[in-house]
Amino acid sequence: MMCEEHNPLYQQPTKLDTHGSGDEPDTIQINGQNGDTILSLEEAQAAVGDRYRIQKLAGKGGMGQVFVAEDIRLERPVAIKFIDGPITDDRRRLLLQEARSMAGLRHPSICPVHEAMIESSKPFIVMGWIDGVPLDESWRDMALDDRLSLLERIVEAVNNIHSAGLTHLDIKPTNILVDRNGTPVLVDFGLASSQEDSHHRSSGGTPGFAAPEQFDHARPTGPASDVHALGVLLYLAMTDEIPWKAESARDLIVRCREEEPRLPEELSPGTPWPLQKIALSAIEHDPTLRYADAQLLLQDIGRYKRGETVSARPSMLMDRFHEQVRRRQEETEAWSRQGLVTHREAELLDRVYDRMQRPESHWIVDSRRLTISQVLLYLGGWLIVLAMTIGAGFSWDALESVSWLRYAIPTFTAACVLTLGIVLLRLGHPRIALGYLFTACLLVPVVTGLFLVERSILNDRESQSQFLTLVLDIPPILTNLQLLLCGISLTVAACIGRQFLHTSAFSPLAVIGIAITAMSAWASMGWMEESHGSWALFGTWVIVIGAAFLFVGIPLNRRQHTREKTRSPHSTQIYDAWSLLTGGSLLCVIGLFLTAWNSPSMYLPGLLPSPEPNPYKSNVLVISNQARAAAFIINGLLLLALSWGLTCVRTTACNRLAELLRWIIPAHIIGGLIELALATWSLADLKEYVSTSSWFWLGAATLVSLVFAIASVHRQWRPFLVSGLLGVATTYTIMMSRLRMEFRSMPERFDAIAIGTVIVLAIIGIGIMLISPRIRSRQPRMVQLGDTQQNSPDERA
């Protein structure tokens, strides 16, 4: 057996609480008791009876004296702790309750409790005797990973204690022995108490390890108090120092309560940042900011060892981070005013800063990273979905003899995937569970549709045109009403998944489900026919759906944006607005396209030519390309208004969406003008007359392209610049192609025109490039630097 000095039960660490008073911390009372009579060996032997043979006094622990003894009946060494202080009925009841709970603990890193004689005149508890050395001595020459492995086993033991409704309240290196097999064992439950009782009293503890609330009777203790001590042990493992130092125990308590610790990397360069975050989160002054119990701490250590993102967000780092980001945002605004960065660059920086400050759960961050594990998870789920959809379609006839398998196999598969996802979530693996639950969500409408088709439920295909047939030009696998139920089931499943996992990953599925539901509901009304008028009305309905999404998404985005500015650094929220805004904008674009293509005269009744009957096909109308071109120009103006409206919201999500729309807007307007020119030429060629309006529309397209290119300067809108340049190239190409056609009988004249345009365009291009620096030099940007004005870096260059 190791010498007694190595056993923490022999040592007498200073355990303080705020019951006592005095100038010297060493004289502060221990749990309200001071000067208790030390039992002699004879008195101790008399108290324990014949079952145990008292050998020697090991020391005085947190609640009384500890003797080394031998269990005569089982022939094993034990430690017997006698309880000091008056034993009232309430205290006796609590001691018995806690002793029973401790005796029920089964973990190799917890010192076992063999017996509790609380009813005796001298109550005592019999525990196992551990032959080992203190934790900080055992890991003195170990690498950090080995130290972490020892500490992880201690955290597992403390988690076992917390699960039994107990708290230890005196975790420190000398109360953790590492035996000859390398197993760390947590001993000395001198301050241990039930969590119910600990919420009503402070307990004292060892300064430097004990949490601040253990020395403040106005604050309750609990599992988070043990987490604080475990965090100090982790800090000690990384740096070989505790977070706070002081000349006296009282000063140490004050520093632990009021001062921020030094970063571990300042004491031990190269310390892994995730471990630093875990330790700093565990030793927060405020217990509500720590891990709630040892289980959450253990999970974060496991994430670190697996290379995943830890959940720790220590307020010490978060406060610094948010203050630094706030200063950077103010600097960015100043840089933009001074002309050091463009308005566009300032917007991008501000967007990045907003994104950086948006707290998200660690597992959501990991789920978005394209690691090989995550990609395989997505790939596996997608293959299952393909097997249950495309595969089921091609094997439909093969299963005709056992038709019930057509929906039984997908149903069983979805049930298995869903069950595995729920189990993984309960086991604390939300990142992996997300993949399973997302796959199950996709399978829900598949199972619903296959069941309805196989059982011929809502299977009327004759009374109305089928939506899938008209849209995809495939046989009607699902009727309109069946598709409606599939959309509803997808929406419900996505909403449940969102609420269950508290993540916006399911929001796009909910938006898709709502859109499918609304479109199939329209078709179920019998309004969906294979005609231009029907498609135009359907496009209008799609616009209404998109507008509804925007109507809900914009206020929601504003509210989320406001919350981001005022939220706690540790709070998180679900960002549904982006899915609603994106889905709404996309539906508006699709609806406008359908309406413009199928019934352009709806835009300007009486001004645009109406469809005319096709002389070759009955019940078919011919739509003028000129009307379509005009409708697309109007669409571009409507989308421009939508983009401007989104920009006025002044949120990151709306700005990003407005930027995406700016890639579509020029194509509608410039493309519409070009289509007007081509349609007019086609009509002129058909009726064999010379059209001058075609050149007008082509010139207008060129002029608008130039306007878009120049308009990009004001807000640094690169989509306008790129679209403008491509528009000029397209109109030039069309112009030369048309001239070649008109001068096909006079090739020499066309050659002269072609060469002439090359020379003219080259001269104009060179001239513009030469005068561009002069235009800039006439409008120098002045940058305020201190008390002087200087030209911007571009002008100085």
C-alpha positions in Angstrom: 0.0 0.0 0.0 1.1 3.5 -0.7 2.1 5.7 2.2 -0.6 7.6 4.0 0.5 11.0 2.8 -0.5 10.1 -0.7 -4.1 9.5 0.3 -6.3 12.6 0.3 -8.2 11.2 3.3 -5.0 11.7 5.3 -4.4 15.3 4.1 -6.3 18.2 5.5 -7.1 20.7 2.7 -8.5 24.0 3.8 -12.3 23.8 3.2 -14.0 27.1 3.8 -17.5 28.4 4.0 -19.0 31.7 5.0 -20.5 30.7 8.3 -17.4 31.6 10.2 -15.5 34.8 10.7 -11.9 35.8 11.6 -9.0 37.5 10.1 -7.1 34.3 9.0 -8.8 32.1 6.5 -7.4 28.9 8.2 -9.6 29.6 11.2 -12.8 29.9 9.2 -15.2 27.2 10.4 -15.8 24.1 8.4 -19.6 23.8 7.7 -20.3 25.6 10.9 -18.4 23.2 13.1 -15.1 23.9 14.8 -13.1 22.2 17.4 -14.9 18.8 17.3 -13.4 16.2 19.6 -11.1 13.8 17.9 -12.0 10.2 18.7 -9.3 7.9 20.0 -8.6 4.5 18.4 -10.4 2.8 21.3 -13.5 5.0 21.0 -13.5 4.5 17.2 -13.2 0.7 17.7 -16.0 0.7 20.3 -18.2 2.6 17.9 -17.8 0.2 14.9 -18.0 -3.0 16.9 -16.5 -6.3 16.0 -17.1 -6.2 12.2 -14.2 -3.8 11.6 -10.7 -3.6 13.1 -9.5 0.0 13.4 -5.9 0.3 12.5 -5.0 4.0 12.5 -6.2 7.5 12.0 -5.9 8.5 8.3 -6.9 12.2 8.7 -9.8 14.6 9.1 -12.0 15.1 6.0 -14.7 17.6 5.2 -17.3 16.2 7.7 -15.2 14.3 10.3 -12.4 11.9 11.0 -11.3 9.1 8.7 -9.8 5.9 10.0 -8.1 3.1 8.1 -9.7 -0.2 9.1 -10.0 -3.8 8.1 -13.3 -5.6 7.2 -12.8 -8.8 9.2 -15.6 -10.6 7.6 -14.6 -9.9 4.0 -10.9 -9.4 4.7 -10.5 -6.2 2.8 -9.2 -2.7 3.8 -11.8 0.0 4.2 -12.0 3.7 5.2 -14.4 4.6 8.0 -15.5 8.2 8.3 -17.1 9.4 11.5 -19.6 12.3 11.1 -18.8 15.4 13.2 -21.3 17.8 14.7 -24.7 17.4 16.3 -27.0 15.0 14.6 -30.5 16.2 14.5 -33.4 14.2 13.1 -33.4 16.2 9.9 -29.7 15.8 9.4 -29.8 12.1 10.2 -32.6 11.7 7.6 -30.5 13.6 5.0 -27.4 11.6 5.8 -29.2 8.3 5.5 -30.8 9.4 2.2 -27.4 10.5 0.8 -25.6 7.4 2.0 -28.2 5.2 0.3 -27.8 7.2 -2.9 -24.0 6.9 -2.7 -24.2 3.2 -2.0 -26.2 2.8 -5.1 -23.5 4.3 -7.3 -21.7 1.8 -9.6 -18.8 3.1 -11.4 -15.1 2.1 -11.5 -14.0 5.7 -10.9 -16.2 6.2 -7.8 -15.1 5.0 -4.4 -17.7 2.5 -3.2 -19.8 3.0 -0.1 -20.2 -0.3 1.8 -22.2 0.6 4.9 -23.7 3.6 6.7 -24.5 3.4 10.4 -26.4 6.7 10.8 -28.5 5.6 13.8 -25.5 5.0 16.0 -24.5 7.5 18.7 -21.4 8.1 16.7 -22.6 7.8 13.1 -20.1 6.6 10.5 -19.8 5.6 6.8 -17.7 2.7 5.6 -16.1 3.2 2.2 -13.5 1.4 0.0 -9.8 2.2 0.7 -8.0 3.3 -2.5 -4.3 2.5 -2.9 -3.2 5.3 -5.3 -1.7 8.7 -5.8 -3.4 12.1 -6.3 -4.4 13.0 -9.9 -2.0 15.9 -10.3 0.9 13.7 -9.3 -0.1 10.8 -11.5 -0.3 12.9 -14.7 2.8 15.0 -14.1 4.7 13.5 -17.0 1.8 12.7 -19.2 0.9 14.3 -22.5 -2.3 16.4 -22.7 -4.3 13.7 -24.5 -3.4 11.1 -21.8 -4.4 13.7 -19.1 -7.7 14.3 -20.9 -8.4 10.5 -20.9 -8.0 10.4 -17.2 -10.2 13.5 -16.7 -12.8 12.1 -19.0 -13.3 9.1 -16.8 -13.7 11.4 -13.8 -16.3 13.4 -15.7 -18.1 10.1 -16.4 -18.0 9.3 -12.7 -19.4 12.7 -11.8 -22.1 12.3 -14.4 -23.0 9.0 -12.6 -23.2 10.9 -9.3 -25.4 13.6 -10.9 -27.7 11.0 -12.4 -28.3 9.6 -8.9 -29.4 13.1 -7.7 -26.2 13.9 -5.8 -23.5 16.5 -6.0 -20.0 16.0 -4.7 -19.1 19.6 -4.1 -15.4 19.0 -3.3 -13.8 17.7 -6.5 -10.0 18.4 -6.6 -6.8 16.6 -7.4 -6.3 15.3 -3.9 -9.8 13.8 -3.9 -9.0 11.8 -7.1 -6.7 8.9 -6.7 -5.1 7.0 -9.6 -4.5 3.4 -8.7 -1.8 1.0 -9.9 -4.0 0.1 -12.9 -4.2 3.7 -14.0 -7.9 4.0 -13.0 -8.8 7.4 -11.5 -11.1 7.1 -8.5 -13.1 9.9 -7.0 -13.1 9.7 -3.2 -14.1 11.8 -0.1 -17.8 12.5 -0.3 -17.4 14.7 2.8 -19.4 17.6 1.3 -21.7 15.5 -0.9 -25.3 16.3 -0.7 -28.6 15.6 -2.6 -29.4 18.1 -5.3 -32.7 18.8 -3.6 -30.9 19.8 -0.4 -28.1 21.6 -2.1 -30.6 24.0 -3.6 -31.3 25.4 -0.1 -27.9 25.8 1.3 -24.3 26.5 0.4 -21.7 24.0 1.3 -18.2 25.5 1.4 -15.4 23.7 -0.4 -11.8 24.2 -1.5 -11.0 27.7 -2.7 -9.7 27.7 -6.3 -11.8 24.6 -7.2 -15.1 25.2 -5.5 -17.6 27.4 -7.4 -18.4 30.9 -6.2 -21.9 30.0 -5.1 -20.5 27.5 -2.6 -19.3 30.4 -0.5 -22.5 32.4 -0.8 -25.6 31.3 1.2 -27.8 33.5 -1.0 -27.1 31.3 -4.0 -28.0 27.6 -4.4 -25.5 24.9 -5.3 -26.1 22.0 -7.7 -24.5 19.9 -10.5 -23.1 23.1 -12.1 -21.0 23.6 -9.0 -19.3 20.3 -9.7 -18.9 21.3 -13.3 -16.9 24.3 -12.1 -14.4 22.1 -10.3 -14.1 19.8 -13.3 -13.4 22.9 -15.4 -10.6 23.9 -13.1 -9.2 20.4 -13.4 -9.3 20.7 -17.2 -7.6 24.1 -16.9 -5.0 22.5 -14.7 -4.5 19.6 -17.2 -3.7 22.1 -19.9 -1.5 24.6 -18.0 -0.4 22.9 -14.7 -1.9 25.9 -12.9 -5.3 26.7 -11.6 -7.1 29.7 -13.1 -6.8 32.0 -10.1 -4.0 32.6 -7.6 -4.0 34.6 -4.4 -2.0 35.0 -1.2 -4.9 33.9 1.0 -7.9 31.7 0.7 -10.3 34.7 1.1 -8.6 36.6 -1.7 -8.7 33.4 -3.8 -12.5 33.2 -3.3 -12.9 36.9 -4.3 -10.8 36.5 -7.4 -12.7 33.3 -8.4 -16.0 35.3 -8.0 -15.0 38.5 -9.8 -11.9 38.1 -12.0 -11.6 36.5 -15.4 -9.0 33.8 -15.7 -6.0 34.1 -18.1 -6.4 32.2 -21.4 -4.8 28.8 -21.1 -2.8 29.4 -24.2 -1.1 32.3 -22.4 0.3 29.8 -19.9 0.8 26.9 -22.3 1.1 28.0 -26.0 -0.3 25.6 -28.5 -3.2 24.5 -26.2 -6.2 23.4 -28.5 -8.8 26.1 -28.7 -11.8 23.8 -28.3 -10.4 22.5 -25.0 -9.9 26.1 -23.9 -13.5 27.0 -24.7 -14.7 23.9 -22.8 -12.7 24.8 -19.7 -13.7 28.5 -19.8 -17.3 27.6 -20.2 -17.1 25.2 -17.2 -15.6 27.8 -14.9 -18.1 30.7 -15.6 -18.9 32.9 -12.6 -22.6 32.5 -13.3 -23.7 28.9 -12.9 -26.4 29.4 -15.5 -23.7 29.9 -18.2 -21.9 26.7 -17.3 -22.8 23.3 -18.5 -25.9 22.3 -16.6 -24.3 19.0 -15.4 -21.4 16.7 -16.1 -23.2 14.9 -18.9 -23.1 18.0 -21.1 -19.5 18.6 -20.3 -18.7 14.9 -21.1 -20.5 15.3 -24.5 -18.4 18.3 -25.4 -15.2 16.5 -24.5 -16.4 13.7 -26.8 -17.0 16.2 -29.6 -13.5 17.5 -29.2 -12.0 14.0 -29.4 -14.0 13.3 -32.5 -12.9 16.5 -34.2 -16.4 18.0 -34.1 -17.5 21.5 -33.2 -17.9 21.9 -29.4 -21.0 23.6 -28.0 -19.0 25.8 -25.5 -19.4 29.5 -25.9 -17.6 31.1 -22.9 -19.0 34.5 -22.1 -15.4 35.8 -21.6 -14.6 35.1 -25.2 -18.0 35.9 -26.6 -18.1 39.3 -25.0 -14.7 40.1 -26.4 -15.7 38.8 -29.8 -19.0 40.8 -30.0 -17.2 44.0 -28.8 -14.5 43.5 -31.5 -17.1 42.8 -34.2 -19.0 45.9 -33.1 -15.9 48.0 -33.5 -15.1 46.5 -36.9 -18.7 47.3 -38.1 -18.2 50.9 -37.0 -14.9 51.0 -38.7 -16.4 49.6 -41.9 -19.1 52.3 -41.9 -16.3 54.9 -41.5 -14.3 53.3 -44.3 -17.3 53.4 -46.6 -17.9 57.1 -45.8 -14.3 57.9 -46.4 -14.1 56.0 -49.7 -11.6 53.5 -48.5 -13.9 50.7 -49.5 -16.8 50.7 -51.9 -20.4 50.5 -50.8 -20.6 47.0 -52.1 -17.6 45.9 -50.2 -19.0 47.5 -47.0 -22.2 45.6 -47.5 -20.3 42.3 -47.9 -18.2 43.0 -44.8 -21.3 43.8 -42.8 -23.0 40.7 -44.0 -20.0 38.6 -42.9 -20.0 40.3 -39.5 -23.7 39.6 -39.0 -23.2 36.0 -39.9 -20.3 35.7 -37.5 -22.4 37.0 -34.6 -25.3 34.6 -35.3 -25.0 31.8 -32.7 -25.9 28.4 -33.9 -25.9 25.0 -32.3 -22.6 23.2 -32.7 -24.2 20.2 -34.4 -25.9 22.5 -37.0 -22.5 24.0 -37.8 -21.1 20.5 -38.2 -24.0 19.4 -40.4 -23.2 22.1 -42.9 -19.6 21.2 -43.2 -18.9 18.9 -46.1 -16.8 16.4 -44.3 -16.5 12.9 -45.6 -18.8 11.7 -42.8 -21.4 14.3 -43.6 -21.3 13.8 -47.3 -21.7 10.0 -46.9 -24.6 10.7 -44.5 -26.4 12.8 -47.2 -25.5 10.4 -50.0 -26.9 7.4 -48.1 -30.1 9.2 -47.3 -30.5 10.4 -50.9 -29.9 6.8 -52.2 -32.7 5.6 -49.9 -35.1 8.3 -51.3 -34.2 7.4 -54.9 -34.8 3.7 -54.2 -38.2 4.4 -52.7 -39.2 6.8 -55.6 -37.6 6.1 -58.9 -36.8 2.5 -58.0 -40.3 1.9 -56.8 -41.7 3.3 -60.1 -39.7 1.0 -62.3 -40.4 -2.1 -60.1 -44.1 -1.3 -59.9 -45.1 -4.0 -62.4 -42.7 -6.5 -61.0 -44.6 -6.4 -57.6 -48.1 -6.8 -59.1 -48.6 -10.3 -57.7 -47.7 -9.0 -54.2 -49.0 -5.5 -54.6 -49.1 -4.7 -50.8 -45.3 -4.7 -50.9 -45.4 -1.6 -53.2 -46.2 0.6 -50.1 -45.1 -1.8 -47.3 -41.4 -1.7 -48.3 -41.2 2.2 -48.3 -43.3 2.3 -45.1 -41.0 -0.1 -43.3 -37.9 1.7 -44.6 -39.3 5.1 -43.5 -40.2 3.7 -40.1 -36.7 2.3 -39.6 -35.0 5.5 -40.7 -37.3 7.5 -38.4 -36.7 5.2 -35.4 -32.9 5.3 -35.9 -33.0 9.1 -36.1 -35.0 9.4 -32.8 -32.7 6.9 -31.0 -29.6 8.8 -32.2 -31.1 12.1 -31.0 -31.8 10.6 -27.6 -28.2 9.3 -27.4 -26.9 12.8 -28.0 -25.9 12.6 -31.7 -28.1 15.3 -33.2 -25.9 15.9 -36.2 -26.3 12.3 -37.4 -29.9 12.2 -36.3 -30.6 15.2 -38.5 -29.6 13.2 -41.6 -31.9 10.3 -40.7 -34.8 12.5 -39.7 -34.4 14.6 -42.9 -34.5 11.4 -45.0 -37.6 10.2 -43.1 -39.2 13.6 -43.8 -38.6 13.1 -47.5 -40.0 9.6 -47.4 -43.3 10.7 -45.7 -44.9 12.1 -48.9 -43.6 9.1 -50.9 -45.2 6.6 -48.5 -48.4 8.6 -48.5 -48.6 8.7 -52.3 -47.8 5.0 -52.8 -50.4 4.0 -50.2 -53.1 6.2 -51.9 -52.2 4.9 -55.4 -52.1 1.2 -54.4 -55.3 1.4 -52.4 -57.0 3.5 -55.1 -58.0 6.2 -52.7 -59.0 9.5 -54.3 -58.1 7.9 -57.7 -60.6 9.8 -60.0 -58.6 10.6 -63.1 -61.4 11.5 -65.5 -63.2 14.5 -64.1 -60.3 16.9 -64.3 -56.9 17.4 -66.0 -54.1 15.9 -64.0 -51.4 18.4 -62.7 -48.4 16.0 -63.1 -49.4 15.1 -66.6 -49.6 18.8 -67.7 -46.4 19.8 -65.9 -44.1 16.8 -66.4 -45.7 15.2 -69.5 -45.7 11.8 -67.8 -48.6 9.4 -67.0 -50.6 10.6 -64.0 -49.1 8.5 -61.3 -50.8 10.7 -58.7 -54.1 12.4 -59.1 -54.5 16.0 -58.1 -56.2 15.1 -54.7 -53.5 12.5 -54.0 -50.8 15.0 -54.7 -52.6 17.4 -52.4 -52.4 15.0 -49.5 -48.7 14.3 -50.3 -48.0 18.0 -50.1 -49.9 18.3 -46.8 -48.0 15.3 -45.4 -44.6 16.8 -46.4 -45.6 20.1 -44.8 -46.7 18.5 -41.5 -43.6 16.2 -41.4 -41.3 19.2 -42.0 -43.0 21.3 -39.3 -42.7 18.5 -36.8 -39.0 18.0 -37.7 -38.4 21.7 -37.3 -40.0 21.8 -33.8 -38.4 18.5 -32.8 -34.8 19.5 -33.7 -35.1 23.3 -33.4 -33.4 23.8 -36.7 -34.3 25.6 -39.9 -33.0 22.7 -42.0 -36.6 21.6 -42.4 -38.0 25.0 -43.4 -37.3 24.6 -47.1 -39.2 21.3 -47.1 -42.1 23.0 -45.4 -42.1 25.8 -48.0 -42.0 23.2 -50.8 -44.8 21.2 -49.2 -47.0 24.3 -48.9 -46.3 25.2 -52.5 -47.2 21.7 -53.7 -50.3 21.8 -51.6 -51.4 25.1 -53.0 -50.7 24.2 -56.6 -52.4 20.8 -56.4 -55.4 22.5 -54.6 -55.8 24.7 -57.6 -55.7 21.8 -60.0 -58.2 19.9 -57.7 -60.7 22.7 -58.3 -60.8 21.7 -62.0 -59.3 24.9 -63.2 -56.1 23.3 -64.6 -56.5 22.7 -68.3 -54.2 22.4 -71.3 -54.8 25.9 -72.5 -52.9 29.2 -72.4 -55.6 30.9 -70.4 -55.6 28.2 -67.8 -51.8 28.3 -67.5 -52.0 32.1 -67.2 -54.5 31.9 -64.3 -52.3 29.2 -62.8 -49.4 31.6 -63.0 -51.4 34.2 -61.3 -52.2 31.7 -58.5 -48.5 30.9 -58.2 -47.8 34.7 -57.8 -50.4 34.9 -55.0 -48.6 32.0 -53.2 -45.2 33.7 -53.6 -46.6 37.0 -52.4 -48.1 35.2 -49.3 -44.6 33.8 -48.5 -43.1 37.2 -48.9 -45.8 38.8 -46.8 -44.9 36.4 -43.9 -41.2 36.2 -44.6 -40.4 40.0 -44.6 -41.8 40.8 -41.1 -40.3 37.6 -39.8 -36.9 38.5 -41.2 -37.2 42.0 -39.6 -38.0 40.5 -36.3 -35.1 38.0 -36.5 -32.8 40.8 -37.6 -33.8 42.9 -34.5 -33.3 39.9 -32.2 -29.8 39.5 -33.6 -29.0 43.0 -32.4 -30.3 42.5 -28.9 -29.8 38.8 -28.2 -27.6 37.3 -25.6 -24.3 35.9 -26.9 -25.4 32.4 -25.8 -28.9 32.5 -27.2 -29.8 30.9 -30.5 -32.8 31.2 -32.8 -34.3 29.4 -35.8 -33.9 31.3 -39.1 -37.0 30.4 -41.1 -37.2 33.7 -43.0 -34.6 32.9 -45.6 -36.6 29.9 -46.8 -39.8 31.9 -46.9 -38.2 34.8 -48.8 -36.4 32.6 -51.3 -39.5 30.4 -51.9 -41.7 33.5 -52.3 -39.4 35.2 -54.7 -38.9 32.1 -56.8 -42.6 31.5 -57.0 -43.2 35.1 -58.0 -40.6 34.7 -60.8 -42.2 31.4 -62.0 -45.7 32.9 -61.8 -44.7 36.0 -63.8 -43.1 33.8 -66.4 -46.2 31.6 -66.8 -48.5 34.6 -67.1 -46.3 36.5 -69.5 -45.8 33.5 -71.7 -49.3 32.2 -71.8 -51.4 35.4 -71.6 -49.4 38.6 -72.1 -52.5 40.6 -72.9 -53.5 40.3 -69.2 -50.8 43.0 -68.4 -52.2 45.7 -70.6 -55.7 44.7 -71.8 -56.5 46.5 -75.1 -53.0 47.7 -75.7 -51.3 44.4 -76.3 -52.5 42.2 -79.1 -54.8 39.4 -77.9 -54.3 35.7 -78.9 -55.7 34.7 -82.3 -57.1 31.4 -83.4 -54.6 29.0 -85.1 -55.8 28.4 -88.6 -54.2 25.0 -88.7 -55.2 23.7 -85.2 -58.6 24.1 -83.7 -59.0 25.2 -80.1 -55.5 26.5 -80.2 -54.6 30.2 -79.9 -51.6 31.9 -81.4 -49.9 34.4 -79.1 -48.0 37.3 -80.5 -44.3 37.3 -79.8 -44.5 41.1 -79.6 -47.0 40.8 -76.8 -44.8 38.3 -75.0 -41.8 40.5 -75.3 -43.7 43.5 -73.9 -45.0 41.3 -71.0 -41.4 40.2 -70.2 -40.3 43.8 -70.1 -43.1 44.6 -67.6 -42.0 41.5 -65.6 -38.5 43.0 -65.4 -39.9 46.3 -64.1 -42.0 44.4 -61.5 -39.0 42.4 -60.4 -37.0 45.6 -60.2 -39.6 47.0 -57.9 -39.5 43.8 -55.8 -35.7 44.0 -55.6 -35.9 47.6 -54.5 -38.5 46.7 -51.9 -36.3 44.0 -50.5 -33.4 46.3 -50.4 -35.4 48.8 -48.3 -36.0 46.2 -45.6 -32.2 46.6 -44.9 -31.6 43.1 -43.6 -28.9 40.7 -44.7 -31.3 38.1 -46.0 -33.3 40.6 -48.1 -30.2 42.2 -49.5 -28.9 38.8 -50.6 -32.2 38.0 -52.2 -32.3 41.4 -54.0 -28.9 40.7 -55.3 -30.0 37.4 -56.8 -33.0 39.1 -58.5 -30.7 41.7 -60.0 -29.2 38.9 -62.2 -32.7 38.2 -63.5 -34.0 41.7 -64.0 -31.8 42.8 -66.9 -32.4 39.6 -68.8 -36.2 40.3 -68.8 -35.9 43.9 -69.9 -33.1 43.6 -72.4 -34.3 40.2 -73.6 -37.8 41.6 -74.0 -36.6 44.5 -76.2 -34.5 42.2 -78.3 -37.5 39.8 -78.7 -39.6 42.8 -79.9 -37.0 43.5 -82.6 -36.8 39.9 -83.7 -40.6 39.5 -83.7 -41.1 42.6 -85.8 -38.5 41.4 -88.3 -40.1 38.0 -88.5 -43.5 39.6 -89.2 -42.0 41.9 -91.8 -40.2 39.0 -93.5 -43.5 37.0 -93.5 -45.5 39.9 -95.0 -42.6 41.1 -97.1 -42.2 44.7 -96.0 -39.4 46.8 -94.6 -39.6 47.3 -90.8 -38.0 50.3 -89.2 -39.4 49.7 -85.8 -37.2 46.6 -85.5 -34.1 48.8 -85.5 -35.8 51.1 -83.0 -36.3 48.2 -80.6 -32.8 46.9 -81.2 -31.4 50.4 -80.5 -33.5 50.6 -77.4 -32.1 47.3 -76.2 -28.5 48.6 -76.8 -29.3 51.8 -75.0 -30.9 50.0 -72.0 -27.8 47.7 -71.9 -25.6 50.7 -71.6 -27.8 52.2 -68.9 -27.6 49.0 -66.9 -23.8 49.0 -67.2 -23.5 52.6 -66.1 -26.1 52.3 -63.4 -24.0 49.6 -61.7 -21.7 52.4 -60.5 -24.0 53.9 -57.9 -24.5 50.8 -55.7 -21.7 48.6 -57.1 -24.2 46.2 -58.6 -22.1 43.8 -60.7 -25.1 41.9 -62.1 -26.2 45.0 -63.9 -22.7 45.5 -65.3 -22.3 42.0 -66.5 -25.9 42.0 -68.0 -25.3 45.3 -69.7 -22.1 44.2 -71.3 -23.7 40.9 -72.5 -26.6 42.9 -73.8 -24.4 45.1 -75.9 -22.6 42.0 -77.3 -26.0 40.4 -78.1 -27.5 43.5 -79.9 -24.2 44.0 -81.8 -24.3 40.4 -83.0 -28.0 40.6 -84.0 -27.4 43.9 -85.8 -24.6 42.5 -87.9 -26.5 39.3 -88.6 -29.5 41.3 -89.8 -27.4 43.5 -92.0 -25.8 40.5 -93.6 -29.2 39.2 -94.4 -30.4 42.5 -95.8 -27.3 43.0 -97.9 -27.0 39.4 -99.0 -27.3 40.5 -102.6 -24.6 43.2 -102.1 -21.8 41.4 -100.2 -19.3 44.1 -101.0 -21.4 46.7 -99.2 -21.8 44.5 -96.2 -18.1 43.9 -96.0 -17.5 47.6 -96.0 -20.1 48.1 -93.3 -18.6 45.3 -91.2 -15.1 46.7 -91.4 -16.4 50.2 -90.7 -18.2 49.1 -87.6 -15.0 47.3 -86.4 -13.1 50.5 -86.8 -15.8 52.7 -85.2 -16.2 50.4 -82.2 -12.4 50.2 -81.7 -12.1 54.0 -81.8 -15.0 54.5 -79.4 -13.6 51.8 -77.1 -10.1 53.3 -77.1 -11.5 56.8 -76.6 -13.6 55.7 -73.6 -10.6 54.0 -72.0 -8.4 57.1 -72.5 -10.9 59.6 -71.1 -11.9 57.3 -68.1 -8.9 58.4 -66.0 -9.7 62.1 -66.7 -13.3 61.5 -65.5 -12.0 60.0 -62.3 -9.4 62.8 -61.8 -12.1 65.5 -62.0 -14.0 63.8 -59.2 -11.3 62.9 -56.6 -12.5 61.2 -53.5 -11.3 62.9 -50.3 -10.5 60.9 -47.3 -10.6 62.4 -43.8 -7.5 61.4 -42.0 -7.1 63.0 -38.6 -7.3 66.8 -39.0 -6.1 66.8 -42.6 -7.6 65.8 -46.0 -5.8 63.6 -48.4 -6.6 62.0 -51.7 -7.7 58.4 -51.5 -5.1 55.7 -52.1 -6.4 55.3 -55.7 -5.8 58.9 -56.5 -2.3 58.9 -54.8 -1.4 55.9 -56.9 
